[in-house]
Amino acid sequence: MTKEFKEPREKDNEKGRPNILMIMVDQLSYPGYESGGFHEGIKKILGFKPMTPQEAEEYGAHFPGFMALRKNSVALNNHRIAAAACVPSRTAIFTGQYGTRSGSHQTDGVFKDGAADNFPWLDPTDMPTIGSYLRAAEYSSHYFGKWHISGEATTSLEKYGFSDWELSYPDPHGTLPNNLGYYRDYQFRDLVTSFLRRQGLGVPYDIADAKHNAGLAEEPEIKPKPWFAVSSFANPHDIASYPGLPGRVYDKTLADYSFTLAVPGATPGEADENGDVLSHSARAGSMQLRLNKTGLKQDNASVAPTWDEDIVDNNKPDCHFDYSYKMGLALFAKAGLKAANSLHPKLDRDATLEKAIDFTLKTEELGLPITLTSKPEIASEAFMQYYAYLISEVDQHIKSVLDALEESGQAENTIVLFCADHGEYAAAHHMMTEKWHTGYEEILHVPMVVSFPEGMKDLNTDPQGWDIRQVDTATSHVDILPTILGFAGEDVDTLLETVGTYNHLYRPVGLDLSSLIKTGTDDVVANRDGVLFINYDSITEPLHTKAAEAAFGKGDISAFEVFAKSVERIIKDEGRNFPSETTCLGRGPVVQPGYVHCVVDKEGWKFVRYFDDKDDSVDHQYEMYDLANDPTEQENLLIFNGKFPQLITTIIKPRPDFNYETKAINLMALMVTLEDDMLAKLDNRMTR
């Protein structure tokens, strides 16, 4: 019996209702160094800079995913994250709100237990996500891969506005080797490519038709709903646990340097008889991965230009120097405690603590902090080179997703967005790693690109991807939600009326960049004076520091106690066995002021204020950078601990007849305005 099909809803047949695919990676910095860091060809590829086919010859084959993203694309050159680190940044992306409103201002791990009842995860009843808004706009919404916005008890994202995440569980964070991006990204790739092919084969229609035949649903429509899907990969986040956890995958080091990892396959003679370099299997698994399939060489990067910056005597906030040592110590304190507890015969408490400290300070084996290795320049360069390699690993999965989109016949009606949740220091600024406690570009500035279907008109984009169009306006992660709604042809204020009931229903604080990206101009964005970044994520502290410190010497030893006592041992050494500068370390966690508010204005000036959110008596500290003249942020123009706005006496590259004091005052005023507009909690619902 032949069935007559219903006419599709008018809205789903309208022009301008594209599918939207958002591809995310974790911990990818914008490669902005003029010299140093990644080799020039890699910088242009990962930074989505205009380049010639000749310039792509050396590295283009190693990054086919990034090369594919360049086609018909627009790059946002000055895009910055809204918050650090993982959880606060991702929550800001998907809710369009800062952590002061969403409550998500901490990242689990190190000394903070994400399973604790009082850990500030995003409550699904609190505010809508991009998925929630798009469902209200009659899109279907899907999520695959790393989420890291709610805790490990989360097995479904339906309440957060997304379908299909169940097979991505568990979220890949923590210290389990199986959660490395090396392993999990293969799974995430398969999930999203399967989704794309299912959509292309009409499977959603098949399901709806079957339910209709069974009397469980209405007859399906010929025209499917447009969809929004997130393809979220974990790498290059594996650099966060370098060299320890990635060494479980493939453990070759650079010759004579146990504190490094070599790029797999970069040394002659490593490959097997088939020419492959194979990983170790995941725990309880059997599959061996082919590593470095494109043959990326070891010599792909040099040290960051600020790797050996003397931040003690270079007029930088106190927390910077502390962080350069304490992040690495914090990461390995738990491993040190585990090693001490595994000794046989068992030791008493004091002896176990001493052994745990011994293990934590075995930097020649552990590799972090880089500041404590015997060859810090070699360690810094190896770190940067391995970072480039990890990016090449996730690149292959990006390419697979884009290929599946093309093969499924949906590329001609799908807008693709690409971004990273945050950056990575990669041994810059006195060998820092990870992404906390500063406002440096290495963590704030991330790649952001939008790739359009080839058939879309009047975009002035290059279908080959060589002369990629650049947008220089200052943009932010909080712009992503309203921009995606703009690409869907939806109005934020209208959706606020229909998205549902939530405890807090605030208007997203960012701007809709869709018109700017499509046309290159937009009056709303033209009136923007700057963007705001915040960090309340005190990574070297537990949720309740004073209570944890009061427990020292009592009961079970905590990793936090091992960390704190490791710091004490270094300080008491007085520079005999450790670098002499370690006498400048403070005791305990990273010193205050260590909370960060930062603005970057539309003219390329940066102002950073450091404060202690828990103690108003702690004096604020300051930074101001002229990014045009000092892109690596080596010259802080303000006396960091002076009375604002006290300027340094000598400026290396002064601007003629420029009033630096007025600029500092104006930047502070901009910061206060953005704080009032974007961070304050609002009493009334649906505030516009």
C-alpha positions as CSV (number, residue, x, y, z in Angstrom):
1,M,0.0,0.0,0.0
2,T,1.4,3.4,-1.0
3,K,1.4,6.1,1.6
4,E,1.0,9.7,0.9
5,F,3.7,11.8,2.6
6,K,2.8,14.9,4.6
7,E,4.1,18.2,3.3
8,P,7.1,19.3,5.3
9,R,6.7,22.1,7.9
10,E,7.3,25.5,6.3
11,K,10.1,26.4,8.7
12,D,12.2,23.3,7.9
13,N,11.9,24.1,4.2
14,E,13.1,27.7,4.6
15,K,16.4,28.8,3.1
16,G,19.1,29.4,5.7
17,R,18.4,26.4,7.9
18,P,21.7,24.7,7.6
19,N,23.0,21.8,9.6
20,I,25.8,22.9,12.0
21,L,28.7,20.8,12.9
22,M,31.0,22.0,15.7
23,I,34.4,20.3,16.0
24,M,36.2,20.9,19.2
25,V,39.7,19.9,20.4
26,D,41.1,20.2,23.9
27,Q,44.1,22.4,24.9
28,L,45.2,23.9,21.5
29,S,46.9,27.3,21.5
30,Y,46.9,29.7,18.7
31,P,50.5,29.5,17.2
32,G,51.2,33.2,17.3
33,Y,55.0,33.4,17.9
34,E,56.9,35.4,15.3
35,S,59.9,33.2,16.1
36,G,60.3,30.0,18.2
37,G,57.7,27.4,18.9
38,F,56.3,25.4,16.0
39,H,58.0,25.5,12.6
40,E,56.6,28.2,10.3
41,G,54.6,25.8,8.1
42,I,52.8,24.3,11.1
43,K,52.1,27.8,12.5
44,K,50.3,28.8,9.3
45,I,48.3,25.6,9.1
46,L,47.2,25.6,12.8
47,G,46.7,29.4,12.9
48,F,44.6,29.3,9.7
49,K,46.8,31.9,8.1
50,P,47.0,32.6,4.3
51,M,49.6,30.5,2.7
52,T,50.7,29.2,-0.7
53,P,50.7,25.6,-1.9
54,Q,54.5,25.7,-1.7
55,E,54.4,26.7,1.9
56,A,52.2,23.7,2.7
57,E,54.5,21.2,1.0
58,E,56.5,20.4,4.2
59,Y,53.7,20.0,6.7
60,G,50.4,20.0,4.8
61,A,50.3,16.2,4.5
62,H,50.8,15.9,8.3
63,F,47.7,18.0,9.0
64,P,45.1,17.0,6.4
65,G,42.2,17.8,8.7
66,F,43.3,21.3,9.4
67,M,44.0,21.8,5.7
68,A,40.5,20.6,4.9
69,L,39.0,23.1,7.5
70,R,40.6,25.9,5.6
71,K,38.4,25.5,2.5
72,N,35.7,28.1,2.1
73,S,36.6,29.4,5.6
74,V,36.8,32.5,7.7
75,A,39.3,32.6,10.5
76,L,38.8,34.7,13.7
77,N,42.3,35.9,14.3
78,N,41.7,37.4,17.7
79,H,39.6,34.8,19.4
80,R,40.0,34.2,23.1
81,I,38.6,32.0,25.7
82,A,36.3,33.3,28.4
83,A,37.5,31.3,31.4
84,A,40.1,28.8,32.5
85,A,40.4,25.9,32.5
86,C,38.5,22.9,31.2
87,V,35.2,23.0,33.0
88,P,34.7,26.8,33.3
89,S,35.7,27.3,29.6
90,R,33.4,24.6,28.2
91,T,30.5,25.8,30.3
92,A,31.0,29.3,29.1
93,I,31.0,28.0,25.5
94,F,27.8,26.0,25.8
95,T,25.8,28.3,28.1
96,G,27.0,31.7,26.9
97,Q,27.6,32.7,30.6
98,Y,30.6,33.1,32.8
99,G,31.1,30.9,35.9
100,T,29.9,33.7,38.2
101,R,26.5,33.0,36.8
102,S,26.6,29.4,35.9
103,G,28.4,28.4,39.1
104,S,31.0,26.5,37.0
105,H,34.4,28.0,38.0
106,Q,36.5,25.0,39.1
107,T,38.0,22.1,37.3
108,D,38.0,18.7,39.0
109,G,41.1,16.7,39.4
110,V,44.5,17.2,41.1
111,F,43.2,17.9,44.6
112,K,39.6,18.5,43.9
113,D,37.2,15.6,43.9
114,G,34.6,15.9,41.1
115,A,32.4,13.3,42.9
116,A,32.1,15.5,46.0
117,D,28.5,16.8,46.6
118,N,29.7,20.4,46.7
119,F,31.7,20.3,43.5
120,P,30.2,23.1,41.3
121,W,29.2,21.3,38.2
122,L,26.6,22.8,35.9
123,D,23.1,21.8,37.1
124,P,20.9,20.9,34.0
125,T,18.0,22.7,35.6
126,D,19.9,25.9,36.1
127,M,20.3,27.3,32.6
128,P,20.0,26.2,28.9
129,T,22.8,25.1,26.6
130,I,23.3,25.6,22.9
131,G,21.5,22.2,22.5
132,S,18.5,23.4,24.5
133,Y,18.2,26.6,22.4
134,L,18.4,24.7,19.2
135,R,15.9,22.1,20.2
136,A,13.6,25.0,20.9
137,A,14.3,26.1,17.3
138,E,13.3,22.7,16.0
139,Y,16.8,21.4,15.4
140,S,17.8,18.0,16.5
141,S,20.9,18.3,18.8
142,H,23.6,15.7,19.2
143,Y,26.9,15.4,21.2
144,F,29.8,13.0,20.7
145,G,33.0,12.9,22.7
146,K,34.5,14.9,25.6
147,W,31.9,16.9,27.5
148,H,33.5,17.8,30.9
149,I,30.7,20.1,32.1
150,S,29.0,17.7,34.5
151,G,30.3,15.0,36.8
152,E,31.0,11.3,36.2
153,A,27.5,10.3,37.4
154,T,26.3,11.8,34.1
155,T,25.5,9.1,31.6
156,S,23.2,11.0,29.3
157,L,23.1,14.6,28.1
158,E,19.4,14.7,27.4
159,K,18.7,17.1,30.3
160,Y,21.5,19.3,28.9
161,G,19.8,19.5,25.5
162,F,21.8,16.8,23.6
163,S,21.1,13.3,22.3
164,D,23.4,10.4,21.5
165,W,26.1,11.0,24.1
166,E,25.5,7.7,26.0
167,L,28.2,5.8,24.0
168,S,30.7,8.5,24.7
169,Y,30.5,7.7,28.4
170,P,32.6,7.9,30.5
171,D,33.9,11.4,30.0
172,P,37.7,11.2,29.3
173,H,39.2,13.1,32.1
174,G,41.3,12.0,35.1
175,T,44.4,9.9,35.4
176,L,43.2,6.6,33.9
177,P,45.5,5.8,31.0
178,N,42.5,4.4,29.0
179,N,41.0,8.0,29.0
180,L,43.9,9.4,27.0
181,G,42.9,11.0,23.8
182,Y,45.1,8.5,22.0
183,Y,42.5,5.8,22.8
184,R,39.3,7.7,23.3
185,D,39.4,9.8,20.1
186,Y,39.2,6.7,18.0
187,Q,35.9,5.9,19.7
188,F,34.6,9.5,19.4
189,R,35.5,9.6,15.7
190,D,33.6,6.4,15.0
191,L,30.5,7.7,16.9
192,V,30.3,11.0,15.0
193,T,31.1,9.5,11.5
194,S,28.4,6.8,12.2
195,F,25.9,9.6,13.0
196,L,26.8,11.5,9.8
197,R,26.3,8.4,7.7
198,R,23.1,7.5,9.4
199,Q,21.8,10.9,8.7
200,G,22.9,10.7,5.1
201,L,21.2,7.3,4.7
202,G,17.9,8.6,6.1
203,V,17.9,6.3,9.1
204,P,16.1,8.9,11.3
205,Y,13.3,8.8,8.8
206,D,13.3,5.0,8.9
207,I,13.0,5.0,12.6
208,A,10.2,7.5,12.6
209,D,8.4,5.5,9.8
210,A,8.7,2.3,11.8
211,K,7.2,4.0,14.9
212,H,4.4,5.3,12.8
213,N,3.6,1.9,11.4
214,A,3.6,0.5,14.9
215,G,1.1,3.2,16.0
216,L,3.7,4.9,18.3
217,A,4.1,8.2,16.4
218,E,2.7,10.4,13.7
219,E,3.7,9.8,10.1
220,P,7.2,11.2,9.4
221,E,8.0,14.1,7.2
222,I,10.0,13.8,4.1
223,K,12.2,16.8,5.0
224,P,14.2,16.0,8.1
225,K,14.9,18.5,10.8
226,P,18.2,20.3,10.5
227,W,20.7,19.1,13.0
228,F,23.4,20.5,15.3
229,A,26.2,18.1,16.3
230,V,29.3,18.5,18.4
231,S,32.3,16.4,17.6
232,S,34.5,16.9,20.7
233,F,38.0,15.3,20.7
234,A,40.2,14.9,23.7
235,N,43.6,15.5,22.1
236,P,46.0,17.3,22.2
237,H,45.0,17.3,25.9
238,D,47.3,14.3,26.4
239,I,50.1,16.9,26.7
240,A,48.6,17.7,30.1
241,S,49.9,14.4,31.5
242,Y,53.2,14.4,29.6
243,P,55.4,12.5,29.8
244,G,53.9,10.0,32.3
245,L,50.5,8.9,30.9
246,P,51.4,9.3,27.1
247,G,54.4,7.2,27.9
248,R,52.0,4.3,28.7
249,V,51.0,4.4,25.0
250,Y,54.6,4.6,23.6
251,D,57.5,5.0,25.9
252,K,60.5,6.0,23.7
253,T,62.4,9.0,25.1
254,L,65.0,11.2,23.5
255,A,68.4,9.7,23.8
256,D,69.8,10.0,27.4
257,Y,66.9,12.1,28.6
258,S,64.4,10.1,30.7
259,F,62.3,13.2,31.4
260,T,61.2,13.5,27.7
261,L,59.1,11.6,25.2
262,A,60.2,11.3,21.6
263,V,57.8,11.6,18.7
264,P,56.9,8.0,17.9
265,G,58.6,6.7,14.7
266,A,60.8,9.7,14.3
267,T,64.0,7.6,15.0
268,P,65.2,5.3,12.3
269,G,64.6,1.6,13.0
270,E,61.5,2.0,15.2
271,A,58.9,0.6,12.7
272,D,58.0,-3.0,12.5
273,E,58.3,-5.3,9.4
274,N,55.1,-3.6,8.0
275,G,56.5,-0.1,8.4
276,D,54.2,0.6,11.4
277,V,54.9,2.1,14.8
278,L,52.4,0.5,17.2
279,S,51.2,1.6,20.5
280,H,50.8,-0.4,23.7
281,S,47.2,-1.6,24.2
282,A,44.9,0.2,26.5
283,R,44.4,-1.5,29.9
284,A,42.1,-4.6,29.4
285,G,42.2,-3.9,25.7
286,S,43.8,-5.7,22.8
287,M,44.0,-3.1,20.0
288,Q,47.4,-1.6,19.1
289,L,47.2,1.8,17.4
290,R,49.3,2.9,14.4
291,L,51.1,6.0,15.6
292,N,52.4,8.9,13.6
293,K,51.0,7.6,10.3
294,T,52.2,10.6,8.4
295,G,55.7,10.4,9.6
296,L,56.0,13.8,11.4
297,K,59.6,14.4,12.3
298,Q,61.0,15.1,15.7
299,D,62.5,18.4,14.6
300,N,59.1,20.2,14.2
301,A,59.5,22.9,16.8
302,S,61.9,24.8,19.0
303,V,61.5,26.3,22.4
304,A,59.0,29.0,23.1
305,P,60.7,32.5,23.0
306,T,60.0,33.0,26.7
307,W,61.0,29.5,27.9
308,D,63.8,30.9,30.1
309,E,62.1,34.2,31.1
310,D,63.3,35.4,34.5
311,I,59.9,36.0,36.0
312,V,61.2,36.6,39.5
313,D,63.1,39.7,38.4
314,N,61.0,40.6,35.3
315,N,58.2,42.5,37.1
316,K,55.6,39.7,36.9
317,P,52.9,38.9,39.5
318,D,54.1,36.6,42.3
319,C,51.8,33.7,41.4
320,H,53.6,33.2,38.0
321,F,56.8,32.0,39.5
322,D,55.0,29.9,42.1
323,Y,52.9,28.3,39.4
324,S,55.9,27.5,37.2
325,Y,57.1,25.0,39.9
326,K,53.9,24.1,41.7
327,M,51.8,22.9,38.8
328,G,54.2,20.1,38.0
329,L,54.6,19.1,41.7
330,A,50.8,19.1,42.1
331,L,50.3,16.8,39.1
332,F,52.7,14.2,40.5
333,A,51.9,14.3,44.2
334,K,49.2,11.7,43.8
335,A,51.5,9.4,41.9
336,G,54.1,9.9,44.6
337,L,51.7,9.0,47.3
338,K,50.5,5.9,45.3
339,A,54.1,4.7,44.9
340,A,54.8,5.2,48.6
341,N,51.7,3.3,49.7
342,S,52.6,0.4,47.4
343,L,55.9,-0.3,49.2
344,H,56.4,-3.6,51.0
345,P,56.7,-3.9,53.9
346,K,54.3,-1.0,54.8
347,L,55.9,2.0,56.4
348,D,54.5,4.1,59.2
349,R,52.9,7.4,58.4
350,D,55.9,9.7,58.7
351,A,58.1,7.3,56.6
352,T,55.4,6.9,54.0
353,L,55.1,10.7,53.7
354,E,58.8,11.1,53.2
355,K,58.9,8.4,50.6
356,A,55.9,10.0,48.8
357,I,57.9,13.3,48.7
358,D,60.9,11.5,47.4
359,F,58.9,10.0,44.5
360,T,57.2,13.4,43.8
361,L,60.6,15.1,43.4
362,K,62.1,12.5,41.1
363,T,61.9,15.0,38.3
364,E,64.5,13.3,36.1
365,E,62.1,10.4,35.7
366,L,58.7,12.2,36.0
367,G,59.6,15.2,33.7
368,L,57.6,17.8,35.6
369,P,58.1,20.5,36.6
370,I,60.4,21.3,33.7
371,T,62.0,23.9,36.0
372,L,63.5,21.1,38.0
373,T,64.9,19.0,35.2
374,S,68.7,18.8,34.7
375,K,68.4,20.0,31.1
376,P,65.4,22.4,31.0
377,E,65.9,23.7,27.5
378,I,66.0,20.2,26.1
379,A,62.9,19.3,28.2
380,S,61.1,22.5,26.9
381,E,61.9,21.8,23.3
382,A,60.9,18.1,23.6
383,F,57.6,19.2,25.2
384,M,56.8,21.5,22.3
385,Q,57.7,18.9,19.7
386,Y,55.5,16.2,21.3
387,Y,52.7,18.8,21.5
388,A,52.9,19.3,17.7
389,Y,52.8,15.5,17.3
390,L,49.7,15.1,19.4
391,I,48.0,17.8,17.3
392,S,48.8,15.7,14.2
393,E,47.2,12.7,15.9
394,V,43.9,14.4,16.5
395,D,44.1,15.9,13.0
396,Q,43.5,12.5,11.4
397,H,40.2,12.2,13.3
398,I,39.1,15.7,12.2
399,K,39.8,14.6,8.6
400,S,37.7,11.5,9.1
401,V,34.8,13.5,10.3
402,L,35.0,15.9,7.4
403,D,35.3,13.0,4.9
404,A,32.2,11.4,6.4
405,L,30.3,14.7,6.1
406,E,31.2,14.9,2.5
407,E,30.5,11.2,1.8
408,S,27.1,11.4,3.4
409,G,26.0,14.1,1.0
410,Q,25.4,16.7,3.7
411,A,28.5,19.0,3.3
412,E,26.6,21.2,0.9
413,N,24.2,22.2,3.6
414,T,26.4,22.1,6.7
415,I,28.3,25.0,8.4
416,V,31.4,23.7,10.3
417,L,32.8,25.5,13.3
418,F,36.2,24.6,14.8
419,C,37.6,25.7,18.1
420,A,39.6,24.7,21.1
421,D,38.4,24.9,24.7
422,H,41.6,26.6,25.9
423,G,45.3,26.7,25.2
424,E,48.6,25.4,26.7
425,Y,51.7,27.2,27.9
426,A,54.0,24.6,26.3
427,A,56.9,25.6,28.5
428,A,56.6,29.3,27.8
429,H,57.1,32.0,30.5
430,H,59.7,30.2,32.6
431,M,58.7,26.7,31.6
432,M,55.0,26.8,32.6
433,T,52.7,23.9,31.6
434,E,48.9,23.6,31.6
435,K,46.7,26.6,31.7
436,W,46.1,28.3,35.0
437,H,46.9,31.5,37.1
438,T,47.8,34.0,34.3
439,G,46.3,35.9,31.4
440,Y,49.0,35.0,28.9
441,E,48.2,34.5,25.2
442,E,49.3,30.9,25.3
443,I,46.2,29.9,27.2
444,L,43.8,32.7,26.1
445,H,44.3,32.9,22.3
446,V,43.0,29.9,20.5
447,P,42.2,29.0,16.9
448,M,38.6,29.6,15.7
449,V,37.4,29.1,12.1
450,V,34.1,28.7,10.3
451,S,33.9,26.7,7.1
452,F,31.0,27.2,4.8
453,P,29.4,25.0,2.2
454,E,31.0,25.6,-1.2
455,G,27.7,26.7,-2.7
456,M,27.0,29.5,-0.3
457,K,27.2,32.8,-2.1
458,D,28.7,36.2,-1.4
459,L,31.1,35.0,1.3
460,N,34.3,36.0,-0.3
461,T,36.0,32.7,0.8
462,D,38.6,30.7,-1.0
463,P,37.4,27.2,-2.0
464,Q,41.0,26.0,-2.0
465,G,41.7,27.4,1.4
466,W,44.9,29.2,0.6
467,D,43.8,32.9,0.9
468,I,41.7,32.3,3.9
469,R,39.7,35.4,4.9
470,Q,40.7,36.9,8.3
471,V,38.5,38.7,10.9
472,D,40.6,40.8,13.2
473,T,37.9,41.8,15.6
474,A,38.3,40.8,19.2
475,T,36.0,37.8,19.8
476,S,35.3,35.5,22.7
477,H,34.1,32.0,23.5
478,V,30.9,33.5,25.0
479,D,30.1,34.6,21.4
480,I,29.9,31.0,20.2
481,L,26.4,30.3,21.4
482,P,24.7,33.4,19.9
483,T,26.7,33.0,16.8
484,I,25.5,29.4,16.2
485,L,21.9,30.6,16.8
486,G,22.6,33.3,14.2
487,F,23.8,30.8,11.7
488,A,20.5,28.8,12.4
489,G,18.6,32.0,11.6
490,E,17.3,32.2,15.1
491,D,16.8,35.2,17.4
492,V,18.1,34.8,21.0
493,D,15.3,36.9,22.6
494,T,12.6,34.8,20.9
495,L,14.2,31.5,22.0
496,L,14.4,32.8,25.6
497,E,10.6,32.7,25.5
498,T,10.4,29.2,24.3
499,V,13.5,27.3,25.5
500,G,11.8,26.1,28.7
501,T,11.8,26.7,32.4
502,Y,15.2,27.1,34.2
503,N,16.3,28.4,37.5
504,H,18.2,31.1,35.8
505,L,17.4,32.3,32.3
506,Y,19.8,35.0,31.4
507,R,20.3,36.5,28.0
508,P,23.7,35.2,26.6
509,V,26.4,37.8,27.3
510,G,28.2,37.4,24.0
511,L,27.5,38.7,20.6
512,D,26.1,37.1,17.4
513,L,29.1,37.1,15.1
514,S,27.3,35.4,12.2
515,S,26.9,38.5,10.1
516,L,30.5,39.6,10.8
517,I,31.8,36.2,9.7
518,K,29.7,36.1,6.6
519,T,30.1,39.7,5.4
520,G,33.2,41.0,7.3
521,T,31.3,43.9,8.9
522,D,28.8,44.2,11.6
523,D,27.7,47.3,13.5
524,V,27.1,45.5,16.8
525,V,30.6,44.1,16.9
526,A,32.0,47.4,15.7
527,N,30.9,48.9,19.0
528,R,32.6,46.3,21.1
529,D,35.5,47.8,23.1
530,G,37.1,44.5,24.2
531,V,36.6,41.0,25.6
532,L,36.9,39.6,29.1
533,F,38.6,36.5,30.5
534,I,38.4,35.2,34.1
535,N,40.0,32.5,36.1
536,Y,38.7,31.5,39.6
537,D,40.1,27.9,39.2
538,S,42.6,27.5,42.0
539,I,44.1,24.3,40.6
540,T,46.7,23.6,43.4
541,E,44.1,23.8,46.1
542,P,41.4,21.4,47.3
543,L,37.8,22.7,47.6
544,H,38.4,23.5,51.2
545,T,42.1,24.4,51.7
546,K,42.0,25.3,55.4
547,A,40.3,22.0,56.4
548,A,42.7,20.0,54.3
549,E,45.7,21.8,55.9
550,A,44.3,21.2,59.3
551,A,44.3,17.4,58.6
552,F,48.1,17.3,57.9
553,G,49.7,14.8,60.2
554,K,46.5,13.1,61.0
555,G,44.8,10.0,59.5
556,D,45.4,9.0,55.9
557,I,47.9,11.0,53.9
558,S,46.4,13.1,51.2
559,A,48.0,14.0,47.9
560,F,47.6,17.6,48.9
561,E,49.8,17.0,52.0
562,V,52.4,15.3,49.8
563,F,52.4,18.4,47.5
564,A,52.6,20.9,50.4
565,K,55.4,19.0,52.1
566,S,57.3,18.6,48.8
567,V,57.2,22.4,48.4
568,E,58.5,22.8,52.0
569,R,61.4,20.5,51.3
570,I,62.4,22.5,48.3
571,I,62.2,25.8,50.2
572,K,64.2,24.4,53.2
573,D,66.9,23.1,50.9
574,E,67.9,26.8,50.3
575,G,69.1,26.2,46.8
576,R,71.7,23.5,47.6
577,N,70.1,20.7,45.6
578,F,67.5,22.7,43.7
579,P,67.8,25.9,41.6
580,S,68.7,28.9,43.8
581,E,65.6,30.7,42.7
582,T,63.4,28.2,44.6
583,T,64.1,30.1,47.7
584,C,61.5,32.6,46.3
585,L,58.7,30.0,46.4
586,G,55.8,30.5,48.8
587,R,54.6,27.7,51.0
588,G,51.4,25.8,50.2
589,P,49.3,26.3,47.0
590,V,50.1,28.9,44.4
591,V,50.4,32.2,46.2
592,Q,47.7,34.9,46.2
593,P,46.7,37.0,44.5
594,G,46.1,34.3,41.9
595,Y,42.5,34.9,40.7
596,V,42.5,36.6,37.3
597,H,40.4,39.1,35.4
598,C,41.8,40.1,32.1
599,V,40.6,42.4,29.2
600,V,41.9,42.6,25.7
601,D,40.7,45.7,23.9
602,K,40.0,46.2,20.3
603,E,43.3,48.0,19.7
604,G,45.3,45.0,21.0
605,W,46.1,46.1,24.6
606,K,45.9,43.7,27.4
607,F,45.2,44.5,31.1
608,V,45.2,41.9,33.8
609,R,44.2,42.2,37.5
610,Y,45.2,39.6,40.1
611,F,43.2,39.4,43.3
612,D,42.3,37.0,46.1
613,D,38.6,36.2,45.8
614,K,38.6,34.8,49.4
615,D,40.5,37.7,51.1
616,D,39.9,41.3,50.2
617,S,42.9,42.4,52.4
618,V,45.4,40.9,49.8
619,D,46.7,43.7,47.6
620,H,45.9,43.4,43.9
621,Q,48.7,43.0,41.3
622,Y,48.6,44.2,37.7
623,E,49.9,43.7,34.2
624,M,49.5,45.7,31.0
625,Y,50.8,44.7,27.6
626,D,51.0,46.4,24.2
627,L,50.5,43.2,22.2
628,A,51.4,44.9,18.9
629,N,54.9,45.7,20.1
630,D,55.2,42.9,22.7
631,P,53.3,39.9,21.4
632,T,55.2,37.5,23.7
633,E,54.2,39.6,26.8
634,Q,57.7,40.0,28.2
635,E,57.4,43.7,29.2
636,N,54.8,44.4,31.8
637,L,54.2,48.1,31.5
638,L,52.8,48.5,35.1
639,I,54.7,47.9,38.3
640,F,53.1,44.6,39.2
641,N,52.8,45.3,42.9
642,G,52.6,49.1,42.7
643,K,49.7,51.4,43.3
644,F,47.6,51.4,40.2
645,P,48.4,52.8,37.6
646,Q,52.2,53.0,38.4
647,L,54.2,52.6,35.2
648,I,57.6,51.1,34.8
649,T,60.3,53.8,34.4
650,T,61.8,52.6,31.0
651,I,59.8,51.1,28.1
652,I,61.8,49.1,25.6
653,K,59.6,50.0,22.6
654,P,57.8,53.2,23.6
655,R,55.1,54.7,21.4
656,P,55.9,58.3,20.6
657,D,53.8,60.8,22.6
658,F,51.6,58.1,24.0
659,N,49.9,58.4,27.4
660,Y,50.4,55.0,29.0
661,E,48.8,56.0,32.3
662,T,45.6,57.1,30.5
663,K,45.5,53.8,28.6
664,A,45.8,51.8,31.9
665,I,43.0,53.8,33.4
666,N,40.8,53.3,30.4
667,L,41.5,49.5,30.4
668,M,40.6,49.3,34.1
669,A,37.3,51.2,33.3
670,L,36.6,48.7,30.4
671,M,37.2,45.8,32.8
672,V,34.8,47.2,35.4
673,T,32.2,47.7,32.7
674,L,32.5,44.2,31.4
675,E,32.5,42.8,34.9
676,D,29.2,44.6,35.7
677,D,27.6,43.6,32.4
678,M,28.7,40.0,32.2
679,L,29.6,38.6,35.7
680,A,27.0,40.0,38.0
681,K,24.3,37.7,39.1
682,L,20.9,39.0,38.2
683,D,17.7,38.6,40.2
684,N,15.1,38.8,37.4
685,R,14.6,36.1,34.9
686,M,14.9,36.4,31.1
687,T,17.1,39.5,31.6
688,R,17.7,41.3,28.3
